[in-house]
Amino acid sequence: MNRGDRGLILSRRADRLRRLGGLFGHGLLLAVTSSSIIAVLFIFFFIAKDALPFFRTEGLREFFTQVAWYPTEEPPAFGALAIFFGTAMVTVGSIIVAVPLGLAASLCLSDILPFALRQLVKPIIELLAAIPSVAYGFVAMVVLAPLLQEQGGRVLAVAAWIVGTPLAAISVIVLSDVAGNAVPKPFRKLGRIVIGLLLGLVAIEGLATLSGVLSKVQIVTGVNALNASVILGIMALPTIISVAEDALQAVGRELREGSYALGATRAETLVKVVIPAAASGICAAVILGIMRAVGETMVVLMAAGGASHIPEPWYNFFASVRTMTATIAAEMGEADQSTGSAHYHALFALALSLLVISFVLNMLSEWAVHRAQKKLRGE
């Protein structure tokens, strides 16, 4: 065998080894990817396996339409409507707290604050995600609950100023920039200043009126939906800020500089260029924050009050409520002593409902991201 034939055989062997290596690598990546899908399917299967006996024996009507939840009474009652309502109430409250603050903070980090200050602030915000949820629960129960019960009106008034001032400032800057374009060019800068001052006075007057109304509020108990909503909103902030800020940074300098070159102001660039371009990432950030609030257990168990009822009136955030996660965590221990009982299967029915809600939210986020990307591409 001459040297050329030997080289040809070696090259064929090397090519074969490369193909085998490629197949092995693809197979390994497929196995790793499939393992997560299989794990999710197994979770669905095992929870549904213990939840379906409850629906077969008790039916769907009482579970989804009744408010009485007395699983250990004789006869037991398994109305979970109040628990679903409590979960929705706390989640909506956390969204009201987290989404405006999170998006405003992400805009400041990406386009307003100097780079050195941003490098200092962002790690501090992300540290909030490293704090255990039980620590947040202790803060809610030991610090915030007594404050709300003893000085609820004053706390709400101060919170209105703390939350409303940065939001009002950003709104005034954006609106004065946008409205200033209607002023003739020689007077545009002066027009923006005048409009900004007028809007600022309106915002201050509005915040003063709101804080005056809130200062007269009396709160009966500090462990309520508002307490849990505020703490859950704070817990969701790192997720929303981090993901939304990364999405805004991913837009790139080219679009911003092109907008500036066409004569747009910073506010117009943010509103008309940067935010639409990063809409998919911002939407994903909001959905992830919502899912964090829906799936949290310790905070709502310690701070929401644990009352299984629909408040009167239904929008009363100062009333105690109970959520799905808190119910499962609080009652699964006693239900385990009678495995196979209706109470045991009812808790798995709650778990299955929570899993389906999380899955639907995830699918909605994927659909929103896909739709925003298609709109951005002009399809």
SEPAMAR-604395 format. One line per 5 residues: for each residue x, y, z of N, C-alpha, C. Coordinates in steps of 0.05 Angstrom, whole numbers, plus 5000, padded with zeros to 4 digits. Layout:
// residues N
X,Y,Z,X,Y,Z,X,Y,Z  ...
***
This chain:
// residues 379
5017,4976,5000,5000,5000,5000,5018,5025,5000  5013,5042,4980,5030,5065,4979,5020,5087,4998  5036,5109,5000,5030,5130,5019,5004,5144,5013  4997,5147,4987,4972,5160,4980,4948,5145,4989  4949,5118,4985,4926,5102,4994,4923,5103,5024
4946,5102,5039,4945,5103,5068,4932,5130,5077  4940,5151,5064,4929,5177,5071,4899,5179,5066  4891,5166,5043,4862,5166,5037,4846,5151,5057  4857,5127,5067,4844,5111,5087,4842,5127,5113  4864,5141,5121,4864,5156,5145,4844,5179,5144
4842,5192,5120,4823,5214,5118,4794,5204,5119  4790,5179,5108,4763,5168,5110,4756,5162,5139  4776,5150,5154,4771,5144,5182,4766,5170,5198  4782,5190,5192,4778,5216,5206,4750,5227,5200  4742,5225,5175,4715,5235,5167,4694,5219,5181
4698,5192,5183,4679,5176,5197,4677,5183,5227  4700,5188,5239,4701,5195,5267,4687,5222,5272  4692,5241,5253,4679,5267,5255,4648,5264,5254  4639,5247,5236,4610,5243,5233,4599,5230,5258  4613,5210,5269,4604,5197,5293,4604,5216,5317
4625,5233,5318,4626,5253,5339,4603,5273,5336  4597,5281,5311,4574,5299,5307,4548,5287,5315  4544,5261,5307,4520,5247,5315,4517,5245,5345  4540,5238,5358,4539,5236,5387,4532,5263,5400  4545,5284,5390,4539,5311,5401,4510,5318,5398
4499,5314,5373,4471,5320,5368,4453,5303,5386  4460,5277,5389,4443,5260,5406,4444,5268,5435  4468,5276,5444,4470,5286,5472,4453,5311,5476  4455,5330,5458,4439,5355,5460,4409,5349,5459  4402,5330,5441,4373,5323,5439,4364,5310,5465
4381,5293,5478,4374,5280,5503,4370,5301,5525  4389,5320,5526,4387,5341,5547,4362,5357,5543  4356,5365,5518,4332,5380,5512,4307,5365,5518  4307,5339,5510,4284,5322,5515,4279,5317,5545  4300,5317,5561,4297,5310,5589,4280,5332,5603
4283,5357,5595,4267,5378,5607,4237,5375,5599  4233,5368,5573,4205,5364,5564,4193,5340,5578  4208,5318,5581,4198,5294,5594,4192,5300,5623  4210,5317,5636,4205,5323,5664,4178,5339,5668  4173,5358,5649,4148,5373,5651,4124,5354,5646
4126,5336,5627,4105,5317,5622,4100,5299,5646  4121,5290,5659,4118,5274,5683,4105,5289,5706  4112,5315,5709,4099,5331,5729,4069,5333,5724  4062,5339,5698,4034,5340,5691,4020,5313,5697  4033,5292,5689,4021,5265,5692,4015,5258,5721
4036,5262,5739,4032,5253,5767,4013,5271,5782  4013,5297,5775,3993,5315,5788,3965,5309,5778  3962,5305,5752,3936,5299,5741,3926,5272,5751  3944,5253,5755,3936,5226,5765,3922,5228,5792  3931,5245,5809,3919,5248,5836,3897,5269,5836
3895,5286,5816,3874,5306,5815,3848,5296,5802  3851,5279,5782,3827,5269,5767,3807,5254,5785  3816,5238,5804,3796,5225,5822,3778,5244,5836  3788,5267,5843,3771,5287,5856,3750,5297,5837  3758,5304,5812,3738,5314,5793,3718,5292,5785
3726,5267,5786,3707,5245,5780,3687,5242,5802  3695,5245,5827,3676,5240,5849,3661,5265,5857  3674,5288,5857,3661,5313,5866,3651,5330,5843  3661,5327,5819,3652,5343,5797,3667,5370,5795  3661,5385,5775,3674,5411,5770,3658,5434,5781
3632,5431,5783,3615,5455,5788,3621,5467,5816  3621,5450,5837,3626,5461,5863,3654,5473,5865  3674,5459,5854,3702,5467,5857,3706,5495,5845  3694,5501,5822,3700,5526,5808,3679,5547,5812  3657,5542,5825,3635,5562,5828,3628,5568,5857
3636,5552,5876,3628,5556,5904,3652,5568,5919  3646,5583,5941,3667,5596,5956,3673,5582,5983  3656,5563,5991,3660,5550,6017,3682,5529,6014  3704,5532,6029,3726,5512,6029,3729,5502,6058  3715,5479,6063,3717,5467,6090,3723,5437,6085
3747,5430,6078,3753,5402,6070,3753,5382,6093  3755,5391,6118,3755,5372,6140,3729,5371,6155  3709,5386,6146,3683,5385,6159,3667,5360,6150  3645,5356,6163,3627,5334,6156,3599,5346,6150  3589,5347,6126,3603,5338,6101,3623,5360,6092
3644,5352,6078,3664,5371,6070,3654,5389,6047  3666,5412,6044,3659,5431,6023,3685,5438,6008  3685,5436,5982,3709,5441,5966,3705,5463,5945  3693,5485,5954,3690,5508,5936,3715,5524,5935  3729,5526,5912,3755,5539,5910,3753,5566,5896
3729,5576,5892,3727,5602,5877,3740,5624,5893  3737,5625,5919,3749,5646,5935,3780,5644,5934  3790,5619,5933,3819,5615,5931,3830,5625,5904  3816,5619,5883,3823,5629,5857,3822,5660,5856  3801,5671,5869,3799,5700,5869,3821,5713,5885
3828,5701,5908,3851,5711,5924,3877,5710,5909  3882,5689,5894,3906,5687,5877,3906,5709,5856  3883,5713,5842,3882,5734,5822,3885,5761,5834  3874,5766,5857,3875,5792,5870,3904,5799,5878  3918,5781,5890,3945,5786,5898,3963,5789,5874
3958,5773,5853,3974,5775,5829,3970,5802,5815  3945,5811,5813,3940,5837,5800,3953,5859,5817  3951,5858,5843,3963,5878,5860,3994,5879,5856  4006,5856,5854,4035,5855,5850,4043,5866,5823  4026,5862,5803,4031,5873,5776,4029,5903,5777
4009,5914,5791,4007,5943,5794,4031,5955,5807  4043,5941,5826,4067,5950,5839,4092,5947,5822  4095,5923,5810,4121,5916,5798,4124,5926,5769  4103,5925,5753,4106,5930,5724,4114,5960,5719  4099,5980,5730,4107,6008,5724,4135,6014,5735
4141,6005,5760,4167,6011,5771,4189,5996,5756  4184,5971,5749,4204,5955,5735,4210,5966,5708  4190,5974,5693,4195,5985,5666,4208,6012,5667  4200,6029,5687,4212,6055,5690,4242,6052,5698  4248,6033,5716,4275,6028,5724,4292,6017,5701
4280,5999,5685,4295,5988,5662,4301,6010,5641  4282,6028,5636,4287,6050,5618,4309,6069,5628  4308,6074,5654,4330,6091,5666,4357,6078,5664  4358,6052,5669,4384,6038,5668,4395,6037,5640  4377,6033,5620,4387,6029,5593,4393,6055,5578
4377,6077,5583,4379,6101,5567,4382,6127,5581  4381,6127,5608,4381,6153,5622,4405,6155,5641  4410,6135,5658,4431,6137,5677,4459,6135,5663  4479,6148,5674,4506,6144,5663,4515,6115,5666  4534,6107,5649,4543,6079,5649,4554,6071,5676
4570,6088,5688,4583,6080,5714,4562,6076,5736  4542,6094,5736,4520,6090,5756,4504,6065,5750  4499,6060,5725,4484,6036,5717,4499,6010,5727  4525,6010,5723,4541,5987,5732,4540,5983,5762  4534,6004,5777,4532,6002,5806,4504,5994,5814
4484,6005,5800,4456,6001,5809,4445,5973,5801  4452,5964,5777,4440,5939,5768,4447,5915,5786  4472,5911,5794,4478,5888,5812,4462,5890,5839  4458,5915,5849,4443,5918,5874,4414,5909,5870  4403,5916,5846,4375,5907,5841,4374,5877,5838
4393,5865,5825,4393,5836,5821,4398,5821,5847  4410,5834,5867,4413,5822,5893,4386,5816,5906  4366,5831,5899,4339,5826,5911,4329,5798,5904  4337,5788,5881,4329,5761,5873,4342,5739,5889  4364,5746,5902,4379,5726,5918,4368,5724,5947
4351,5742,5955,4340,5741,5982,4319,5719,5984  4320,5701,6003,4300,5679,6005,4272,5690,6009  4253,5676,5998,4225,5686,6000,4215,5686,6029  4226,5668,6046,4217,5668,6074,4226,5694,6088  4249,5705,6080,4258,5730,6091,4239,5753,6083
4230,5753,6058,4210,5772,6050,4184,5769,6067  4178,5743,6072,4154,5738,6088,4156,5749,6116  4180,5746,6128,4184,5757,6155,4182,5788,6155  4193,5801,6134,4191,5830,6132,4161,5838,6130  4146,5823,6113,4118,5829,6110,4102,5826,6136
4109,5805,6151,4093,5799,6175,4102,5816,6199  4128,5821,6202,4139,5834,6226,4140,5864,6222  4146,5873,6198,4150,5902,6194,4126,5915,6181  4118,5905,6157,4098,5919,6142,4070,5915,6154  4063,5891,6164,4037,5887,6175,4030,5905,6199
4048,5908,6219,4042,5927,6241,4039,5956,6231  4056,5964,6211,4055,5991,6201,4028,5996,6188  4019,5977,6172,3993,5980,6158,3970,5981,6178  3972,5965,6199,3950,5963,6218,3949,5988,6236  3972,5998,6244,3973,6021,6263,3973,6048,6249
3987,6050,6226,3990,6076,6212,3985,6072,6182  3964,6057,6176,3959,6050,6148,3956,6074,6130  3940,6094,6138,3936,6117,6121,3962,6132,6115  3978,6137,6136,4003,6151,6132,4022,6135,6114  4023,6109,6118,4041,6093,6101,4032,6094,6072
4006,6092,6066,3996,6094,6039,4002,6121,6027  3999,6142,6042,4005,6169,6032,4034,6172,6024  4052,6162,6042,4081,6164,6035,4087,6146,6011  4075,6123,6010,4080,6105,5987,4071,6118,5961  4049,6133,5962,4039,6147,5938,4060,6166,5927
4073,6181,5945,4094,6199,5937,4119,6184,5927  4127,6163,5941,4151,6148,5933,4148,6136,5906  4125,6123,5902,4120,6110,5876,4112,6130,5854  4096,6149,5862,4086,6167,5841,4105,6188,5831  4125,6196,5848,4143,6217,5840,4161,6209,5816
4175,6186,5817,4191,6179,5793,4174,6174,5769  4151,6161,5772,4133,6156,5749,4123,6182,5737  4116,6201,5755,4106,6227,5745,4129,6242,5731  4153,6240,5742,4176,6254,5730,4181,6244,5702  4182,6217,5699,4187,6206,5672,4164,6213,5653
4139,6212,5663,4116,6220,5646,4118,6249,5637  4125,6266,5655,4128,6295,5649,4149,6299,5628  4172,6286,5631,4194,6290,5612,4186,6280,5584  4173,6257,5583,4165,6246,5557,4144,6263,5544  4123,6271,5559,4101,6286,5548,4110,6314,5540
4127,6327,5555,4136,6354,5548,4154,6353,5523  4170,6331,5520,4186,6328,5496,4168,6325,5471  4148,6307,5474,4130,6301,5451,4113,6326,5445  4101,6339,5465,4084,6362,5461,4100,6386,5451  4125,6388,5458,4142,6410,5450,4146,6412,5420
4142,6389,5406,4146,6389,5377,4124,6406,5362  4102,6410,5376,4080,6426,5364,4086,6456,5365  4106,6464,5381,4114,6492,5383,4132,6500,5360  4130,6524,5349,4148,6532,5328,4177,6529,5336  4194,6523,5316,4221,6515,5322,4237,6536,5338
4235,6562,5333,4251,6582,5349,4244,6581,5378  4219,6574,5385,4210,6574,5413,4207,6546,5424  4217,6526,5410,4212,6498,5418,4224,6492,5446  4249,6501,5451,4262,6495,5476,4246,6508,5499  4239,6533,5496,4224,6547,5516,4196,6534,5520
4184,6526,5498,4158,6513,5499,4159,6487,5515  4180,6471,5511,4183,6447,5526,4186,6452,5556  4201,6473,5563,4205,6480,5591,4178,6488,5603  4163,6505,5589,4137,6514,5600,4117,6491,5603  4116,6474,5582,4098,6451,5583,4106,6432,5606
4132,6428,5609,4142,6411,5630,4134,6422,5658  4137,6448,5661,4130,6460,5687,4100,6457,5693  4083,6462,5672,4054,6459,5676,4047,6431,5683  4058,6412,5668,4052,6383,5673,4063,6375,5701  4086,6386,5709,4096,6380,5735,4078,6390,5757
4067,6414,5754,4049,6425,5774,4024,6408,5775  4014,6399,5752,3990,6382,5752,3996,6355,5766  4020,6344,5761,4027,6318,5773,4030,6322,5804  4042,6343,5812,4045,6348,5841,4018,6351,5855  4000,6366,5842,3973,6370,5853,3958,6344,5854
3961,6327,5833,3948,6301,5834,3959,6283,5855  3985,6283,5859,3997,6266,5880,3989,6276,5908  3987,6303,5911,3979,6314,5937,3950,6306,5943  3933,6307,5923,3905,6300,5927,3902,6270,5934  3917,6253,5919,3916,6225,5924,3926,6218,5952
3949,6230,5959,3960,6224,5986,3941,6234,6008  3927,6256,6003,3908,6266,6023,3885,6246,6027  3875,6235,6005,3854,6215,6007,3863,6190,6021  3887,6180,6014,3898,6156,6025,3904,6159,6055  3912,6183,6063,3919,6187,6092,3896,6182,6111
3871,6183,6100,3848,6180,6117,3838,6151,6118  3852,6133,6104,3844,6105,6103,3851,6091,6130  3832,6075,6140,3837,6058,6163,3838,6029,6155  3859,6015,6164,3863,5987,6157,3860,5970,6182  3842,5950,6181,3835,5934,6204,3857,5914,6211
3867,5900,6191,3888,5880,6195,3911,5885,6176  3935,5881,6186,3959,5885,6169,3966,5862,6151  3956,5838,6158,3961,5815,6140,3937,5814,6120  3941,5824,6097,3920,5827,6078,3931,5825,6049  3913,5829,6030,3921,5827,6002,3941,5848,5994
3938,5872,6005,3956,5894,5999,3985,5887,6008  3988,5877,6032,4014,5870,6043,4027,5850,6025  4013,5828,6018,4025,5808,6001,4031,5819,5973  4014,5836,5962,4018,5847,5936,4043,5864,5934  4047,5881,5955,4071,5898,5955,4096,5881,5956
4097,5861,5974,4121,5845,5976,4126,5828,5951  4105,5817,5940,4107,5802,5915,4117,5820,5892  4107,5845,5892,4116,5864,5871,4146,5869,5874  4155,5873,5899,4184,5877,5903,4200,5853,5895  4189,5829,5900,4203,5804,5892,4204,5801,5862
4184,5811,5848,4184,5808,5819,4200,5829,5805  4207,5851,5819,4222,5873,5807,4249,5864,5794  4266,5849,5807,4291,5841,5794,4288,5827,5768  4268,5809,5767,4263,5794,5741,4255,5813,5719  4235,5831,5725,4225,5849,5705,4247,5868,5696
4261,5880,5715,4281,5900,5709,4304,5887,5692  4314,5864,5701,4337,5852,5688,4330,5844,5659  4308,5830,5656,4300,5820,5629,4293,5843,5611  4277,5863,5621,4270,5886,5604,4294,5903,5597  4312,5907,5616,4336,5923,5610,4354,5909,5589
4357,5883,5591,4372,5868,5571,4359,5871,5543  4332,5870,5543,4318,5873,5517,4322,5901,5506  4322,5922,5523,4326,5949,5513,4355,5953,5504  4374,5941,5518,4402,5943,5510,4407,5928,5483  4391,5907,5478,4395,5891,5453,4386,5906,5429
4371,5928,5432,4362,5944,5409,4386,5955,5394  4407,5962,5409,4431,5972,5395,4432,6002,5392  4456,6012,5389,4460,6041,5386,4452,6051,5358  4452,6033,5338,4447,6042,5311,4419,6055,5308  4398,6041,5319,4371,6052,5317,4369,6078,5333
4381,6079,5356,4380,6104,5372,4393,6127,5356  4417,6122,5346,4432,6143,5332,4418,6152,5307  4405,6132,5293,4390,6139,5269,4366,6157,5276  4353,6151,5298,4331,6168,5307,4340,6196,5314  4362,6197,5329,4373,6224,5336,4381,6239,5311
4392,6225,5291,4401,6238,5266,4377,6250,5251  4354,6238,5254,4330,6248,5240,4316,6270,5256  4328,6278,5278,4317,6301,5293,4299,6293,5317  4297,6268,5323,4280,6260,5346,4294,6266,5372  4278,6272,5392,4288,6276,5419,4293,6249,5433
4304,6250,5457,4309,6225,5471,4282,6212,5478  4263,6228,5487,4237,6217,5494,4223,6204,5469  4224,6218,5447,4212,6207,5422,4226,6181,5414  4253,6181,5417,4268,6157,5410,4260,6134,5428  4257,6139,5454,4249,6118,5472,4221,6107,5466
4202,6126,5462,4174,6118,5458,4168,6106,5431  4180,6117,5410,4173,6109,5382,4193,6090,5370  4217,6087,5381,4237,6069,5369,4246,6047,5387  4256,6054,5411,4268,6035,5428,4248,6016,5440  4226,6027,5452,4206,6009,5465,4193,5991,5445
4184,6001,5421,4172,5982,5401,4192,5960,5392  4217,5968,5389,4237,5948,5381,4242,5927,5402  4239,5934,5427,4244,5916,5449,4218,5905,5461  4196,5908,5447,4170,5900,5458,4168,5871,5465  4181,5853,5449,4179,5825,5455,4194,5818,5481
4217,5830,5485,4232,5825,5510,4218,5837,5534  4206,5861,5531,4191,5873,5553,4167,5856,5560  4153,5846,5540,4130,5829,5545,4138,5804,5560  4160,5792,5551,4171,5768,5565,4178,5775,5594  4189,5798,5599,4197,5806,5626,4172,5809,5644
4151,5821,5633,4126,5824,5649,4114,5797,5655  4112,5779,5635,4101,5753,5639,4117,5737,5660  4143,5738,5658,4160,5724,5678,4155,5735,5706  4152,5762,5708,4146,5774,5734,4119,5765,5745  4099,5763,5727,4072,5753,5735,4074,5724,5745
4089,5708,5730,4091,5680,5738,4106,5677,5765  4125,5695,5770,4138,5694,5797,4118,5700,5819  4100,5719,5814,4080,5726,5834,4059,5703,5837  4051,5691,5815,4031,5670,5816,4041,5646,5832  4067,5638,5828,4077,5614,5840,4090,5617,5867
4090,5642,5878,4103,5646,5904,4085,5634,5927  4099,5623,5947,4084,5609,5968,4088,5622,5995  4113,5626,6004,4118,5634,6032,4107,5661,6038  4110,5680,6020,4101,5707,6025,4071,5708,6029  4056,5695,6011,4027,5696,6013,4017,5680,6037
4032,5659,6044,4025,5643,6068,4028,5659,6093  4048,5677,6094,4054,5692,6119,4041,5719,6119  4035,5731,6096,4026,5759,6095,3998,5764,6085  3985,5744,6072,3959,5749,6059,3936,5745,6078  3940,5733,6101,3919,5730,6121,3906,5702,6122
3905,5688,6099,3895,5661,6099,3865,5658,6102  3849,5679,6096,3820,5677,6098,3808,5669,6071  3794,5647,6071,3783,5636,6046,3755,5649,6041  3755,5673,6031,3730,5687,6025,3736,5708,6004  3715,5717,5990,3717,5739,5972,3711,5765,5987
3729,5784,5987,3726,5809,6003,3700,5824,5995  3691,5839,6014,3668,5858,6010,3677,5886,6013  3677,5903,5993,3672,5897,5965,3695,5880,5953  3691,5870,5929,3710,5851,5918,3738,5863,5913  3739,5890,5910,3765,5903,5905,3779,5912,5930
3770,5904,5953,3781,5913,5979,3808,5899,5984  3830,5913,5978,3856,5901,5982,3864,5901,6012  3848,5913,6029,3855,5913,6058,3844,5889,6073  3831,5871,6058,3820,5847,6070,3839,5824,6067  3837,5804,6085,3854,5780,6083,3843,5762,6062
3861,5748,6048,3853,5730,6027,3871,5705,6029  3864,5685,6014,3880,5660,6012,3885,5654,5983  3909,5644,5978,3917,5638,5950,3920,5607,5947  3923,5599,5922,3925,5570,5916,3950,5558,5929  3973,5572,5925,3998,5561,5935,3998,5560,5965
3987,5580,5979,3986,5580,6008,3968,5557,6018  3946,5552,6004,3928,5531,6012,3941,5504,6010  3955,5499,5988,3969,5474,5984,3990,5470,6005  4006,5491,6010,4028,5488,6030,4018,5485,6058  3996,5498,6065,3986,5497,6093,3971,5471,6099
3958,5459,6079,3940,5437,6084,3951,5410,6075  3972,5409,6059,3982,5384,6049,3992,5366,6072  4003,5378,6093,4013,5362,6115,3991,5346,6129  3969,5358,6134,3947,5344,6147,3933,5325,6128  3933,5332,6102,3920,5315,6082,3937,5289,6078
3963,5291,6082,3980,5267,6078,3973,5245,6098  3962,5252,6121,3955,5232,6141,3932,5215,6131  3917,5224,6112,3895,5208,6100,3898,5208,6070  3920,5198,6061,3926,5196,6032,3904,5181,6018  3894,5193,5997,3872,5180,5982,3845,5192,5989
3844,5210,6009,3819,5222,6017,3811,5244,5996  3787,5254,5999,3778,5275,5981,3794,5300,5985  3802,5306,6010,3818,5330,6016,3845,5328,6001  3857,5305,6002,3883,5300,5989,3880,5305,5959  3860,5294,5947,3857,5297,5918,3848,5326,5911
3834,5339,5929,3826,5367,5924,3850,5385,5923  3870,5380,5939,3895,5396,5939,3910,5391,5913  3909,5366,5903,3922,5361,5877,3906,5374,5854  3880,5377,5858,3864,5391,5838,3872,5420,5837  3877,5432,5861,3888,5460,5861,3915,5461,5848
3932,5442,5853,3959,5442,5841,3957,5440,5811  3938,5423,5801,3935,5420,5772,3925,5446,5760  3906,5459,5774,3896,5485,5764,3919,5506,5763  3936,5506,5783,3958,5525,5784,3978,5519,5761  3983,5493,5756,4001,5485,5734,3990,5493,5707
3964,5490,5703,3951,5498,5678,3952,5528,5674  3948,5543,5696,3950,5572,5694,3978,5581,5686  3998,5569,5699,4026,5576,5692,4032,5569,5663  4022,5546,5654,4027,5537,5626,4013,5556,5607  3989,5565,5613,3975,5584,5595,3989,5610,5594
3999,5620,5617,4014,5645,5617,4039,5643,5601  4053,5620,5603,4077,5616,5587,4071,5616,5557  4049,5603,5550,4041,5602,5521,4034,5630,5512  4020,5646,5529,4013,5673,5521,4038,5690,5517  4058,5686,5534,4083,5701,5531,4097,5694,5505
4097,5668,5498,4109,5660,5473,4094,5671,5449  4068,5671,5451,4052,5682,5429,4056,5713,5426  4058,5727,5449,4062,5756,5448,4089,5762,5437  4110,5747,5445,4137,5752,5435,4138,5747,5405  4125,5725,5396,4125,5718,5367,4110,5739,5351
4088,5749,5362,4072,5769,5348,4088,5795,5346  4102,5803,5368,4117,5828,5368,4140,5826,5348  4153,5803,5347,4175,5799,5328,4165,5801,5299  4142,5789,5294,4131,5791,5267,4124,5819,5259  4113,5834,5278,4105,5862,5273,4130,5879,5269
4152,5873,5283,4177,5888,5280,4189,5882,5252  4186,5858,5243,4196,5851,5216,4178,5860,5194  4154,5871,5201,4136,5881,5180,4120,5859,5167  4117,5836,5180,4102,5814,5167,4073,5816,5173
***
